Amino acid sequence: MCVFGSLSHFFYAWSGYDKVVGILFPANESTWEHLKLAIFPTLVYFIVGLFFIRNKNYIVALFVTLLTPMLLIPSIFYSYTSVIGKSLIWLDILSYFISVFLAFLFCYLILNSDPFGNRATIVSFIGIIVIIFCYLTFTICPLQNFLFKDYTDNSYGLKQLGYIIDLKK
């Protein structure tokens, strides 16, 4: 999972800046785009798992596994950069690995727990839909705030050959 997620950091550039690839994988250096390193591999893992795992907590486990890195990666990044004043690549990579490890630890614990019940499943299902919607939407239509800003060139959203795609055209 960590290897695939780490490699996916480069898929957009390797694809020649294909828009579809940019929606699924990181398309710039913003914090939001780096969350995709965990989101897509997790979705693939759970989609494949549907064929092999029968568990009443599967939807809850997927939701928690998606949500954990989405909360931890920005929390760790903004905490340490506010203290030391800059980003360090090795800490960014470490925070990704820690987040994915904890996400799958929580997944394991949830899958091996007593069933959570229908309410937890429904809330988790709605949460998964919201995450997927945001995942697929915010690269194309990023919010103009710090989470979506690529500080390497002060841009937002998809880039193609170094230029931001103007979706209003």
Protein Blocks (a to p, Z undefined) as FASTA:
>chain_A
ZZmmmmmmmmmmmnoopaklmmmpcfbfcfklmmmmmmmmmmmmmmmmmmmpccfklmmm
mmmmmmmmmmmmmmmmmmmmmmnopacfklmmmmmmmmmmmmmmmmmmmmmmccebjklm
mmmmmmmmmmmmmmmmmmmmccfdfklpcfknopghjdeehiacdfkZZ
